């Protein structure tokens, strides 16, 4: 009898643990906690660094001149093709 009660208790605990996850997914959305000052400052710093990196990248792209290309498209296999 004790063995049967122990199995039932283990099954009940396991099923309770497994159903908590499903139950939590069905709850309405919780409000997010307000951001602390450190988090806001870290986000602003990250955005500023990304903006500075983008500006440097754009300035480097403007400096580099694109290679001169002719109007004719380049065909790397052109010399190996048989004439028609």
Buried (B, 14 or more C-beta within 10 A) or exposed (E): EEEEEEEEEEEEEEEEEEEEEEEEEEEEEEEEEEEEEEEEEEEEEEEEEEEEEEEEEEEEEEEEEEEEEEEEEEEEEEEEEEEE
